[in-house]
């Protein structure tokens, strides 16, 4: 949520008024109360500057993230084109189409049950194919 200076100023003012009331009831002199108020005001202004800068950085990061949106991989060819690790690429080239389709659908967020219906395999077959792929990938996992 963005920093709202007006709201924070009101909260600070109400807090200070309550604090000064208590200080006066305790017999603290007006000069001491004024010094405390000046100190707290400087601290409030410092925090305000910090939160405004923090908000600016947050907006910059959000803008940058929006500009660099990654395109979703929609086909097996796009999936293979995105792979930068040569060993992983070679292993995936040797894998059958159904397993690549399963990987793609998993990346897109589908459950195993949904994938089984889409591809026409049983859930057990899906799990078995993923297990076999994991076994093939074990030797190159250290390279990532």
N, C-alpha and C positions, 0 to 999 in steps of 0.2 A: 504494500500500500504506500502511496506517495506521502511525503512529509507535508503536513498541513500546518503552516506556521501560525495561522490565526487560532486554531484549536489548541495548539501547544502553548501559545501565549496566554490564552484564557486559563488553561489548567495551571500554568506557572503562577499567574496572578492570584488565583483562588488559593493555591497552596501558600503563597507568600502572605496573603492577608490573614489566613488562619494561623500561620506561624508567628506573625508579628503580634497578633492578638494575645497569643499565649506568652510571648516574651514580655509584653507590656504588663500582663497580669502577674508575672513573676518579678516585676520591678526592674527590668533591664532598661538602661538609659536609651534615649532616642538616637544619640550619636552611634552607639553600638548597633542598634537596629538598622540605622542607615548604612553602616559599613557592611553588615551582613547582607543587606539588600543589594548593595552595589556588587559585592563579591558574587552573590547568586545570579545577578543579572549578567555579569561577565561570563559566568559558567554557562548560563542558558544560551547566550549568543554564540559561544564557542560550539556548543552542541548543535545549535541550529545550522551553523556553517558546515559542520561535519555531516549532518543528515542531508543537507541540500547537495553536497558533493557526492555523497553515497547514492543518492537518488539519481544524480546525473550519470554516474558510472553504471548503475542498474539499467537505466534507459539505453545507454550506449550498448551494453551487452545484449539487451533484448533486440535492439535494432540490428546489431550484427548477426544475431542468431536468425532473425527473420530473413536477412539477405542471403545467408548461407544454408538455406533449406536443402537437405539432401533428398534427391529424388528417390522414391521408393522403388525397389527392385521388383519388377513385375513378371519377368520371364527368366527361364533358366539361363539363357544366353547373357542377359544383363547380370545375373548372379555371377556367372563365371568371369565376365568382363571386369567386375569389381574386385576380384581377388588379386592381391599384390604379391602374396607369398607363392613363389614358384612351386615349392614342394606340395603345398596344399592344392594348388591349381592342378598339378599332375595327378594327384590322388583323385580329385573330383572328376577329372576327365575320364578316369577308368571306372567310375561308378555308373550304374545303370540309370535310365531316365526316371524310373519310379522313385528311386532314392533321392535324386536331385529335386524332383517335384515335392517330395516330402519335406526336404530342407527348406525349399522356397516357401511352402505353405506354413511351416513352423515359424519362419522369420516374419511372416505376415500375421502371425498371432492365432492361427487356427489350432484347435485342440486335436489330439490324436483321434478322437472319435469322429470329428468332422472330416479330417483328412482321409480316414478309412472309407467313409461314405463317398467322398469326392473321387478318390482314386479307384475304388472298387476292391480294396484289400481289407483283410481283417485288422483289428487293432493289434493283435499279436504279431502279425506280419510287419506292421509299421514299426513296432518296437524292435523286432528282430533286425530289420534293415538298418535302423539307427544304431543298434549295438554293433553290427558288422562294420558300419562306417567308423564308429568310435575306435574299434580295434585297428582299422587301417590308418587312422590318424594318430594313434599313440606314438609311433616312432618320430613323427615330426612336431609333436606338441612342444618339445623343448626349443624349437626354432622360433616360436611366436614371440 
